[in-house]
Amino acid sequence: MVVINVGYTAPINRPGEPPTLSVAQVWQGLKRKVRHAEEFVPIIVHCEVLDEKTTETGGEVVTRTVKFAAGSGPKGDGVPVKEVCYHYAPCRVDFQQEDGSRISNFVSSGPSGEAEDLFMTYVFEWRHPEVEEGSAKARELEEGHKKTAKLAVESSIKTIRRLVEEDKIA
C-alpha cells in the first residue's frame, strides 16, 4: 500500500486581483464548498449532503458524497465517495473519507497579518492499498495528486472571489 501526501499553498489576495477577500469571506466560501463542491473543484461533478450536525462546541459536521469526473478522484471510476467534513472556524475544514484518506483545507495569515498576506493551503493524504510503494504507478499517482492539489486551491480561490463579486458571499 502507498500513502501519498501532497500539499499546495497559494496567496488568496494577489496584487491587482480585486476584490480583496477577508478571512470571513474565505471561511464562508469554504463552508459553501462543503455543500457545493462542484462549484469549487472542476473534477467534482456532483455533491450531495447526507447529514448535518452541530457539535457541543458549535462546530459543524457534514456528511456528504461527492462524485468525481471519470478518470479522476480517489477511485478513478466515477464512483461516489463518502466524506465526513469537520469545520474548525475560521481556518480549517477536514474531509475524512471511508478508506482513511484525508484532505484538509486551511486559511492562514502570513507575517503581516494583513488581508494581502492571506493564504489557502490544501493538504491531501491519499491512500492507495492496491499500489506498491516506490512503483511507477505510485510516482504517476503522486504527480497527478500534485496537479489536483494545485487545481483545487486555485479554483477554490477563484470561485470564492466570484461569489463575493456576485454578492452570494458577504
Residue frames relative to the residue before (quaternion, step in Angstrom):
aa qw qx qy qz dx dy dz
M 1.0000 0.0000 0.0000 0.0000 0.00 0.00 0.00
V 0.1594 -0.7638 0.6181 0.0957 3.52 -1.14 0.73
V 0.1514 -0.7347 0.6542 0.0958 3.53 -1.16 0.77
I 0.1433 -0.8006 0.5803 0.0416 3.55 -0.65 1.15
N 0.0957 -0.7892 0.6065 0.0049 3.54 -0.69 1.19
V 0.1239 0.7752 -0.6095 0.1109 3.55 -0.74 1.09
G 0.0661 -0.7809 0.6195 0.0458 3.53 -1.23 0.52
Y 0.0732 -0.7727 0.6288 0.0460 3.52 -1.26 0.43
T 0.1041 -0.7843 0.6113 0.0200 3.54 -1.01 0.95
A 0.0143 0.7833 -0.6213 0.0157 3.56 -1.07 0.78
P 0.5135 -0.6053 0.4933 0.3556 3.57 -1.16 0.53
I 0.4193 -0.7088 0.5123 0.2437 3.56 -1.01 0.81
N 0.7954 0.2170 -0.0915 0.5585 3.58 0.92 -0.92
R 0.0823 -0.8084 0.5829 -0.0022 3.54 -0.02 1.33
P 0.5973 -0.5699 0.4109 0.3868 3.60 -1.08 0.62
G 0.8330 0.2093 -0.1754 0.4811 3.54 -0.99 0.91
E 0.6408 0.4949 -0.3304 0.4851 3.58 1.24 0.24
P 0.0423 -0.8313 0.5541 0.0051 3.61 0.22 1.24
P 0.6234 -0.1570 -0.7561 -0.1227 1.54 -2.30 0.85
T 0.5505 -0.5665 0.4857 0.3744 3.54 -1.28 0.40
L 0.2750 -0.7832 0.5429 0.1275 3.55 -0.75 1.11
S 0.3422 -0.7196 0.5694 0.2021 3.56 -1.10 0.78
V 0.6626 -0.4672 0.3900 0.4366 3.56 -1.29 0.23
A 0.6444 0.5322 -0.3250 0.4426 3.61 0.95 -0.86
Q 0.6648 0.4920 -0.3081 0.4701 3.60 0.95 -0.80
V 0.6507 0.5012 -0.3182 0.4733 3.57 0.96 -0.84
W 0.6351 0.5234 -0.3326 0.4606 3.59 1.00 -0.79
Q 0.6414 0.5047 -0.3282 0.4756 3.61 0.95 -0.81
G 0.6260 0.5378 -0.3245 0.4623 3.57 1.08 -0.72
L 0.6672 0.4891 -0.3077 0.4701 3.59 0.92 -0.84
K 0.6235 0.5222 -0.3427 0.4703 3.59 1.04 -0.71
R 0.6468 0.5004 -0.3145 0.4821 3.59 1.01 -0.79
K 0.6162 0.5681 -0.3353 0.4303 3.58 1.02 -0.81
V 0.6006 0.5573 -0.3622 0.4444 3.60 1.04 -0.68
R 0.7640 0.3863 -0.1894 0.4809 3.59 0.95 -0.88
H 0.7840 0.1999 -0.0834 0.5818 3.57 1.21 -0.54
A 0.0221 -0.8676 0.4967 -0.0019 3.58 0.82 1.01
E 0.6198 0.5778 -0.3423 0.4060 3.58 1.06 -0.72
E 0.5991 0.5547 -0.3596 0.4518 3.62 1.19 -0.38
F 0.7590 0.4318 -0.1718 0.4561 3.56 1.14 -0.72
V 0.7889 0.2157 -0.0894 0.5685 3.58 0.99 -0.81
P 0.4146 -0.7723 0.4210 0.2334 3.59 -0.30 1.26
I 0.6837 0.4836 -0.3167 0.4455 3.63 1.03 -0.57
I 0.5981 0.4951 -0.3782 0.5041 3.60 1.28 -0.01
V 0.1758 -0.8296 0.5269 0.0578 3.57 -0.64 1.13
H 0.8004 0.0718 -0.0425 0.5937 3.60 1.22 -0.28
C 0.0276 -0.7755 0.6307 -0.0050 3.56 -1.12 0.76
E 0.0035 -0.7963 0.6043 -0.0271 3.56 -0.86 0.98
V 0.3116 -0.7357 0.5753 0.1752 3.57 -0.78 1.08
L 0.2279 -0.7937 0.5563 0.0932 3.56 -0.79 1.09
D 0.8029 -0.0434 0.0942 0.5870 3.58 1.04 -0.80
E 0.0705 -0.7732 0.6292 0.0362 3.56 -1.17 0.67
K 0.0064 0.7895 -0.6127 0.0349 3.55 -0.98 0.92
T 0.2766 -0.7012 0.6241 0.2057 3.52 -1.31 0.41
T 0.3811 -0.7319 0.5185 0.2241 3.57 -0.85 0.97
E 0.6978 -0.4588 0.3470 0.4269 3.57 -1.32 0.19
T 0.7151 0.4323 -0.2487 0.4898 3.58 1.13 -0.63
G 0.6215 -0.5864 0.3267 0.4040 3.60 1.27 0.23
G 0.4899 0.6480 -0.4415 0.3810 3.58 1.24 0.12
E 0.3922 -0.7051 0.5390 0.2419 3.52 -1.28 0.31
V 0.0842 -0.7458 0.6581 0.0601 3.53 -1.21 0.66
V 0.0400 -0.8035 0.5927 -0.0377 3.55 -0.61 1.19
T 0.1666 -0.7511 0.6307 0.1016 3.55 -0.91 0.96
R 0.0551 0.8088 -0.5770 0.0991 3.55 -0.81 1.04
T 0.2545 -0.6858 0.6330 0.2534 3.51 -1.38 0.02
V 0.1053 -0.7614 0.6366 0.0619 3.52 -1.16 0.73
K 0.1975 -0.7576 0.6125 0.1091 3.52 -1.12 0.76
F 0.2710 -0.7724 0.5610 0.1232 3.53 -0.84 1.06
A 0.6136 -0.5290 0.4359 0.3919 3.54 -1.27 0.46
A 0.6442 -0.5285 0.3846 0.3972 3.56 -1.16 0.63
G 0.8169 0.2410 -0.2023 0.4834 3.54 -0.97 0.92
S 0.7235 0.3522 -0.2498 0.5387 3.60 1.23 0.09
G 0.6519 0.5080 -0.3853 0.4104 3.53 -1.31 0.13
P 0.7276 -0.4795 0.2807 0.4024 3.55 -1.27 0.25
K 0.7431 0.3655 -0.2250 0.5135 3.59 1.04 -0.64
G 0.3497 -0.8099 0.4209 0.2110 3.56 1.31 -0.21
D 0.7321 0.4285 -0.2326 0.4757 3.60 1.20 0.00
G 0.6263 -0.5802 0.3321 0.4010 3.58 1.18 0.46
V 0.4423 0.6818 -0.4646 0.3517 3.59 1.27 0.16
P 0.4895 -0.6667 0.4655 0.3149 3.62 -0.82 0.91
V 0.2338 -0.7520 0.6067 0.1088 3.53 -1.14 0.81
K 0.2982 -0.7472 0.5685 0.1718 3.56 -0.86 0.99
E 0.0220 -0.7937 0.6073 -0.0278 3.54 -0.95 0.99
V 0.2104 -0.7061 0.6558 0.1643 3.51 -1.23 0.62
C 0.1728 -0.8134 0.5549 0.0259 3.55 -0.67 1.22
Y 0.1320 -0.7999 0.5848 0.0267 3.55 -0.69 1.17
H 0.2403 -0.7809 0.5662 0.1085 3.58 -0.73 1.12
Y 0.0293 -0.7597 0.6497 -0.0021 3.56 -1.01 0.93
A 0.1945 -0.8309 0.5137 0.0888 3.55 0.28 1.35
P 0.7037 -0.2675 -0.6494 -0.1071 1.50 -1.97 1.56
C 0.6605 0.5903 -0.2712 0.3766 3.57 1.14 0.33
R 0.8234 0.2006 -0.0990 0.5215 3.67 1.07 -0.18
V 0.0306 -0.7316 0.6798 0.0414 3.49 -1.25 0.72
D 0.1564 -0.7715 0.6125 0.0718 3.56 -0.92 0.99
F 0.1642 -0.7652 0.6195 0.0608 3.54 -1.03 0.93
Q 0.0878 -0.8009 0.5923 0.0114 3.58 -0.59 1.17
Q 0.1973 -0.7906 0.5717 0.0963 3.56 -0.71 1.10
E 0.6789 -0.5330 0.3366 0.3764 3.55 -1.22 0.55
D 0.7017 0.4658 -0.2804 0.4603 3.61 1.04 -0.67
G 0.6280 -0.5472 0.3289 0.4449 3.59 1.30 0.06
S 0.4830 0.6437 -0.4520 0.3848 3.60 1.22 -0.14
R 0.1038 -0.7993 0.5912 0.0291 3.55 -1.11 0.76
I 0.0902 -0.7469 0.6567 0.0524 3.50 -1.22 0.67
S 0.0712 -0.7774 0.6237 0.0391 3.55 -1.03 0.83
N 0.1678 -0.7502 0.6337 0.0866 3.55 -1.05 0.88
F 0.0702 -0.8128 0.5782 -0.0119 3.56 -0.74 1.12
V 0.1391 -0.7088 0.6810 0.1206 3.52 -1.26 0.62
S 0.0711 0.8191 -0.5627 0.0859 3.58 -0.69 1.06
S 0.4077 -0.6893 0.5491 0.2390 3.51 -1.29 0.51
G 0.4115 -0.6744 0.5571 0.2558 3.51 -1.22 0.65
P 0.8121 -0.3341 0.1861 0.4408 3.57 -1.32 -0.07
S 0.6843 0.4996 -0.3085 0.4324 3.62 0.95 -0.75
G 0.3434 -0.7506 0.4946 0.2721 3.59 1.10 -0.64
E 0.5300 0.6348 -0.3954 0.3997 3.58 1.30 0.00
A 0.6663 -0.5105 0.3642 0.4034 3.58 -1.25 0.43
E 0.6384 0.5322 -0.3282 0.4489 3.59 1.09 -0.67
D 0.7109 0.3987 -0.2236 0.5344 3.59 1.29 -0.26
L 0.3923 0.7069 -0.4650 0.3606 3.55 1.02 0.96
F 0.1050 -0.8230 0.5582 0.0050 3.59 -0.92 0.93
M 0.2095 -0.7291 0.6340 0.1500 3.52 -1.29 0.49
T 0.0380 -0.7847 0.6185 -0.0177 3.55 -0.94 1.00
Y 0.0933 -0.7433 0.6582 0.0752 3.52 -1.07 0.81
V 0.0993 -0.7716 0.6277 0.0287 3.54 -0.96 0.97
F 0.1309 -0.8076 0.5748 0.0163 3.55 -0.82 1.10
E 0.0615 -0.7307 0.6783 0.0470 3.53 -1.15 0.77
W 0.0317 -0.8200 0.5703 -0.0358 3.55 -0.12 1.33
R 0.2008 -0.7778 0.5881 0.0941 3.58 -0.81 1.02
H 0.0303 -0.7863 0.6162 -0.0337 3.54 -0.89 1.06
P 0.1752 -0.8374 0.5083 0.0980 3.60 0.17 1.25
E 0.6783 0.5097 -0.2886 0.4436 3.59 1.15 -0.55
V 0.6706 0.4937 -0.2846 0.4750 3.61 1.29 -0.16
E 0.3951 -0.7269 0.5206 0.2110 3.54 -0.99 0.91
E 0.5459 -0.6206 0.4672 0.3142 3.56 -1.01 0.93
G 0.8286 0.2284 -0.1800 0.4784 3.58 -0.97 0.92
S 0.5108 0.6610 -0.4126 0.3631 3.59 1.27 -0.05
A 0.6590 -0.4798 0.3965 0.4222 3.54 -1.34 0.24
K 0.6271 0.5374 -0.3317 0.4559 3.59 1.04 -0.77
A 0.6337 0.5241 -0.3313 0.4626 3.61 1.01 -0.78
R 0.6575 0.4969 -0.3078 0.4755 3.61 0.96 -0.83
E 0.6334 0.5299 -0.3179 0.4657 3.57 1.02 -0.81
L 0.6671 0.4965 -0.2966 0.4696 3.57 0.93 -0.91
E 0.6372 0.5316 -0.3330 0.4478 3.59 0.96 -0.82
E 0.6520 0.5009 -0.3145 0.4744 3.60 0.93 -0.84
G 0.6547 0.5101 -0.3071 0.4657 3.58 0.98 -0.83
H 0.6649 0.4995 -0.3014 0.4665 3.58 0.98 -0.83
K 0.6019 0.5423 -0.3617 0.4613 3.61 1.08 -0.63
K 0.6584 0.4956 -0.3044 0.4778 3.59 0.95 -0.86
T 0.6406 0.5255 -0.3166 0.4618 3.58 1.00 -0.84
A 0.6377 0.5353 -0.3287 0.4459 3.60 0.96 -0.86
K 0.6643 0.4936 -0.3021 0.4731 3.58 0.89 -0.94
L 0.6516 0.5207 -0.3082 0.4575 3.58 0.89 -0.95
A 0.6706 0.5146 -0.3034 0.4398 3.59 0.88 -0.94
V 0.6752 0.4806 -0.3025 0.4708 3.60 0.88 -0.89
E 0.7004 0.4825 -0.2829 0.4434 3.57 0.72 -1.06
S 0.6928 0.4609 -0.2972 0.4682 3.60 0.88 -0.85
S 0.6109 0.5426 -0.3599 0.4503 3.62 1.07 -0.59
I 0.6469 0.5041 -0.3197 0.4746 3.59 0.93 -0.87
K 0.6569 0.5179 -0.3055 0.4548 3.57 0.91 -0.95
T 0.6732 0.4931 -0.2992 0.4627 3.59 0.94 -0.86
I 0.6345 0.5142 -0.3398 0.4664 3.60 0.93 -0.80
R 0.6405 0.5198 -0.3250 0.4626 3.59 0.93 -0.87
R 0.6614 0.5041 -0.3058 0.4636 3.60 0.91 -0.90
L 0.6617 0.5102 -0.3064 0.4561 3.60 0.94 -0.87
V 0.6200 0.5116 -0.3380 0.4895 3.59 1.09 -0.67
E 0.6533 0.5143 -0.3113 0.4602 3.60 0.92 -0.89
E 0.7092 0.4359 -0.2431 0.4979 3.59 1.10 -0.74
D 0.4400 -0.7207 0.4233 0.3285 3.60 1.33 0.13
K 0.4220 0.6797 -0.4880 0.3489 3.59 1.06 0.72
I 0.7149 0.1978 -0.1700 0.6487 3.55 1.39 -0.19
A 0.2659 -0.7859 0.5406 0.1391 3.56 -0.80 1.03
